[in-house]
Amino acid sequence: MKKHRFQLRKYFTGCKVRCPDCGRKSFNLFIDILKEVQFPEDVGWCDHPSCHTQHDHSPAKYFRDHPEKRPKGYADNWTKPFSSLSLQKNQPIMTEQPKPLMFMPRDFMEQTLHHYHTDRLFGILTELFGEDKVKEVYDRYGVGGAKYGSGSVVFWQQDINGNIRTGKIMRYGDDAHKTELPHGGVVNWAHCMWRQKPKRFQMTQCFFGEHLLTKSSNQTVMLVESEKSAIVGTLFIPRFLWLASGGNNGCLNPEASKVLIGRKVILVPDLNMEKKWAEKLEMLRGLGVDAEMFDMSQLNPTPEDIEKGLDLADFLLCAEPSDKEKMYREFEKIKARWRQENPEFYRNFMNFYTTFDCELTAIEPMTNAELAKYGKPRKEDP
């Protein structure tokens, strides 16, 4: 008796994850009984009838989107190899028609913009770069705040034509790493919260930041896995255009990657993902993309870093700042305190600072004469 190679996991408490389409925690994952293929968390089957009859998250679709992941000699879902199967003479080969793209309304995204102040990641980055600079990057990429759980952030996916594909909802802790959402899981999707969603809506992901390709035609593209890494990379190294694939697999497939044709692209995988992304590199080159891969060993990772699978953003956020950078970070903290305690003084100061194109050279304690003239400075918090 033939046995299916790719099967749903056997049931155990907590085995089901949140469905990428309907948002219910009713999605079971496929596994490879030969343990050669490791599927991502969007390859599975939703046990809700109104969902699984409309959406295809099967291994077959995964291999169509990621042909480089297809095992050698594999043709169907049997453990029996393809070479031993016989095809009828002149049997027609069925080809799948590309599914039509479906989009979310722009006003759904716009309702979430500028509501990211409870996002802990926003707070961490503000401490490093100042609120004005972080807000500018959030607004440029289209990052919003979600009512779905306090402190949640929405990374909107806008394609090269400006269409809204979906938004990835996440939440970060004080260490700038993902934390669990209120109703479980670390990821949810904006289209799952869309009450007027068409009955047969099916998500097709694009690169996070893809809409910026038309605005920065000459910039080298740095392609990372996570949306957080794209934001952090933009703040630290703004001379590049940072895009995110949305994970190890995400949208990094031949169809979605066509928007990169004609661009210079540097892949920046997470630690432990270099071999898998080497396959992605060949896929991009096969499309005609001028691509290469950043050598993560240049960051001198420790065995513990490799085991954790850290990404470039983790190294940038933990790097020891220069004296000049420390000074500017302290300046941002001072401005934030002024903005909160004396908004009028802050506005007047920033108007003077920008009008006369001032440059910060040092931050020093007030002299006795200044103390006598301007009064005692605010006591530091314990």
C-alpha positions in Angstrom: 0.0 0.0 0.0 1.4 3.4 -1.0 1.8 6.0 1.7 1.6 9.7 1.4 5.0 11.3 2.0 3.6 14.7 3.2 1.1 14.4 6.0 -0.6 16.6 8.5 0.9 16.4 12.0 -0.8 14.0 14.4 -3.0 15.8 16.8 -1.6 17.0 20.1 -2.6 19.8 22.5 -1.5 23.1 20.9 -0.6 21.6 17.6 -2.7 24.0 15.6 -1.5 27.5 14.7 -3.3 30.6 13.4 -4.6 30.3 9.9 -3.0 32.8 7.5 -6.4 33.3 5.8 -9.2 33.2 8.3 -7.2 34.0 11.4 -8.6 31.2 13.5 -6.3 28.9 15.4 -7.4 26.0 13.3 -4.4 25.5 11.0 -2.5 22.2 11.1 0.9 21.9 9.5 2.3 19.4 6.9 5.4 17.4 7.7 7.7 15.3 5.5 7.8 11.7 6.9 11.2 11.3 5.3 12.4 14.4 7.2 14.0 16.0 4.2 11.8 19.0 3.7 11.0 21.5 6.5 7.9 23.4 5.6 7.2 26.9 6.8 4.1 27.7 9.0 1.9 28.6 6.0 1.9 25.1 4.5 -1.0 23.3 6.1 -4.7 22.8 6.2 -7.4 24.8 8.0 -10.1 22.6 9.5 -12.7 25.4 9.2 -15.0 24.5 6.2 -15.5 28.0 5.0 -11.7 28.4 4.7 -10.1 25.2 3.5 -12.4 24.9 0.5 -11.2 28.3 -0.8 -7.5 28.5 -0.1 -4.6 26.3 -1.2 -1.7 25.9 1.3 -0.7 22.4 0.1 2.9 21.1 -0.3 2.2 21.0 -4.1 1.5 24.7 -4.1 4.6 25.3 -2.0 6.8 23.5 -4.5 5.3 25.5 -7.4 6.1 28.7 -5.6 9.5 27.4 -4.4 10.8 25.0 -7.1 14.3 25.0 -5.6 12.8 23.2 -2.5 11.3 20.3 -4.5 13.1 17.0 -3.6 15.0 15.4 -6.5 12.8 12.9 -8.3 9.7 14.0 -6.5 6.5 14.3 -8.6 3.5 13.6 -6.5 2.7 13.0 -2.8 3.7 9.3 -2.7 6.8 7.9 -1.2 7.2 5.9 -4.3 9.8 7.6 -6.6 8.7 9.3 -9.8 11.0 7.1 -12.0 8.8 4.1 -11.2 5.6 5.8 -12.2 4.2 5.3 -15.7 2.5 8.0 -17.7 -0.1 7.2 -20.3 1.0 8.0 -23.8 0.0 11.4 -25.1 -1.5 12.3 -21.6 -2.0 16.0 -21.5 0.1 17.9 -18.9 -2.1 20.2 -16.8 -0.7 23.6 -16.1 -1.9 25.8 -13.3 -3.2 29.3 -14.3 -1.8 32.1 -12.1 -4.3 33.1 -9.5 -5.6 36.7 -9.7 -4.1 39.1 -7.2 -6.4 40.5 -4.5 -5.9 43.6 -2.6 -7.1 45.3 0.6 -8.5 48.9 0.7 -6.0 51.6 1.3 -8.1 53.3 3.9 -7.9 50.2 6.0 -4.1 50.7 6.2 -4.3 54.4 6.7 -6.4 54.0 9.8 -3.5 52.3 11.5 -0.8 54.8 10.5 0.6 57.1 13.2 -0.7 54.9 16.0 2.5 53.1 16.7 3.5 54.9 19.9 2.6 51.9 22.1 4.8 49.7 20.0 7.9 48.8 22.1 10.1 48.5 19.0 9.2 52.1 18.2 10.2 53.1 21.7 13.6 51.3 21.5 14.4 52.9 18.2 13.3 56.3 19.3 15.8 56.1 22.2 18.6 55.5 19.7 17.6 57.8 16.8 15.0 60.2 18.1 11.3 60.2 17.5 11.3 62.4 14.3 13.7 60.2 12.5 12.0 56.9 13.4 8.6 58.4 12.5 9.9 59.4 9.1 11.1 55.8 8.4 7.8 54.2 9.8 5.8 56.5 7.6 7.9 55.9 4.5 7.6 52.1 4.8 3.9 52.2 5.9 4.2 50.8 9.5 1.1 51.2 11.6 -0.2 50.4 15.1 -2.8 47.7 15.7 -5.7 47.7 18.0 -5.3 43.9 18.1 -3.4 43.7 21.3 -1.6 46.5 23.2 1.7 47.4 21.6 1.2 45.5 18.4 2.7 46.8 15.2 1.5 46.3 11.5 4.1 45.9 8.8 2.0 46.6 5.6 2.9 45.0 2.4 2.5 47.4 -0.5 3.5 46.1 -3.9 5.4 48.0 -6.6 2.1 49.4 -8.0 1.1 50.7 -4.6 -1.6 48.0 -4.0 -2.1 46.8 -0.4 -1.6 43.0 -0.3 -1.9 42.5 3.5 -0.2 43.5 6.8 1.7 41.4 9.2 0.8 42.0 12.9 3.5 41.4 15.5 4.5 42.6 18.9 8.0 43.1 20.4 9.4 43.0 23.9 12.0 45.1 25.7 14.8 43.1 24.0 13.4 44.0 20.5 12.5 40.4 19.9 9.0 39.0 19.0 6.6 38.3 21.8 3.3 36.4 21.8 0.2 38.2 20.7 -2.8 38.4 23.2 -4.6 35.5 21.5 -1.6 33.3 21.0 1.0 33.0 18.3 3.6 35.6 17.3 2.1 36.6 13.9 -1.4 37.5 12.7 -2.6 39.1 9.5 -4.4 42.3 8.8 -6.7 40.7 6.1 -8.0 38.4 8.8 -9.3 41.5 10.7 -11.0 42.8 7.6 -14.7 42.4 8.2 -15.7 43.2 4.6 -13.2 40.8 3.2 -14.4 39.0 0.0 -15.5 35.5 0.6 -12.7 34.0 -1.6 -10.0 36.5 -0.7 -6.6 34.8 -1.0 -3.4 36.5 0.2 -0.4 36.9 -2.1 2.6 38.3 -0.3 5.0 40.8 -1.7 8.3 42.2 -0.3 7.9 44.6 2.6 9.1 48.0 1.3 8.5 46.9 -2.4 6.6 50.1 -3.1 9.9 52.1 -2.6 11.5 50.4 -5.6 10.0 53.0 -7.9 11.2 55.9 -5.7 14.8 54.7 -5.4 15.8 53.3 -8.8 19.6 53.6 -8.3 19.9 52.3 -4.7 21.4 48.9 -4.0 18.8 46.7 -2.5 19.6 44.9 0.8 17.2 42.0 1.2 16.7 40.7 4.7 14.3 38.2 6.2 12.3 40.2 8.8 10.5 43.5 8.6 12.2 44.7 11.8 15.6 44.2 10.1 14.6 46.3 7.2 13.6 49.2 9.5 16.7 48.9 11.6 18.9 48.6 8.6 17.4 51.8 7.1 18.0 53.7 10.3 21.6 52.5 10.7 22.7 52.4 7.0 20.3 54.6 5.0 22.4 54.6 1.7 20.8 51.2 0.9 17.2 50.4 0.1 16.1 47.7 2.6 13.5 45.2 1.7 12.2 42.2 3.7 11.0 38.8 2.4 8.8 38.2 5.4 10.8 35.2 6.7 13.1 32.5 5.5 10.6 31.6 2.7 8.0 34.4 2.7 7.7 35.8 -0.8 11.2 35.0 -1.9 10.0 33.0 -4.9 10.4 33.4 -8.7 7.1 35.1 -9.3 7.4 37.7 -6.5 11.1 38.3 -7.2 10.5 39.5 -10.7 10.3 43.1 -9.3 14.0 42.8 -8.5 15.1 42.3 -12.1 17.5 45.1 -13.2 18.5 45.9 -9.6 21.6 45.2 -7.6 20.6 43.0 -4.7 22.5 41.8 -1.7 21.0 39.0 0.3 21.4 39.2 4.1 20.2 35.9 5.6 19.8 35.2 9.3 22.5 33.0 10.9 22.0 29.3 10.1 20.1 30.3 6.9 23.1 30.8 4.6 22.8 27.5 2.9 19.0 27.9 2.2 19.5 31.4 1.0 22.3 30.3 -1.3 19.6 28.4 -3.2 17.6 31.7 -3.3 20.6 33.4 -4.7 20.8 31.0 -7.6 17.1 31.4 -8.2 17.5 35.2 -8.4 20.5 35.0 -10.7 18.4 32.6 -12.9 15.9 35.4 -13.2 18.6 37.8 -14.3 18.9 39.7 -11.0 22.4 41.0 -10.2 22.6 39.3 -6.8 25.2 38.4 -4.2 25.1 37.3 -0.6 26.5 39.1 2.4 29.0 37.0 4.4 27.6 36.9 8.0 30.9 35.5 9.3 32.2 39.1 9.0 30.2 39.9 12.1 32.3 37.4 14.1 29.2 35.6 15.5 29.7 33.3 18.6 28.4 29.7 18.6 25.6 31.0 20.8 24.7 33.7 18.2 24.6 31.0 15.5 22.4 28.7 17.7 20.0 31.6 18.3 19.9 32.4 14.6 20.5 36.1 15.1 20.0 38.5 12.2 21.9 41.7 11.1 19.5 43.9 13.1 20.5 42.1 16.3 24.2 42.9 15.7 23.4 46.5 14.8 21.3 47.1 17.9 23.9 45.6 20.2 26.9 47.3 18.6 29.0 49.6 20.8 28.3 53.1 19.6 31.0 55.6 18.9 31.6 58.6 21.1 29.8 60.8 18.5 26.9 58.4 18.3 26.6 58.3 22.1 26.5 62.1 22.1 23.7 62.2 19.6 21.7 59.6 21.5 22.0 61.7 24.7 20.9 64.7 22.7 17.8 62.8 21.5 17.0 61.9 25.1 17.3 65.6 26.1 15.1 66.7 23.3 12.5 64.1 24.2 12.5 65.4 27.8 12.1 69.0 26.5 9.3 67.9 24.2 7.4 66.4 27.1 8.0 68.9 29.8 8.2 72.2 27.9 6.8 71.9 24.3 7.1 75.6 23.6 10.7 75.7 24.5 11.3 72.6 22.4 9.7 74.1 19.3 11.6 77.4 19.7 14.9 75.5 20.2 14.3 73.2 17.1 13.4 76.2 15.0 16.6 77.9 15.9 18.6 74.7 15.5 17.3 73.9 12.0 17.1 77.5 10.8 20.8 78.2 11.4 21.9 74.7 10.5 23.6 74.1 13.9 25.9 71.2 14.5 26.2 69.4 17.8 29.8 69.3 19.0 29.6 68.5 22.7 27.2 68.0 25.6 28.6 69.5 28.8 27.3 70.3 32.3 26.1 73.9 32.9 28.6 76.3 34.4 28.0 78.2 37.6 27.2 81.4 35.6 24.7 79.5 33.5 23.1 77.9 36.6 22.7 81.4 38.1 21.2 82.8 34.9 19.0 79.8 33.8 18.3 78.0 37.1 19.1 74.5 38.2 18.8 71.7 35.7 16.1 69.0 36.1 17.1 66.3 38.6 18.0 63.0 37.0 15.7 60.1 37.5 17.0 57.6 40.0 
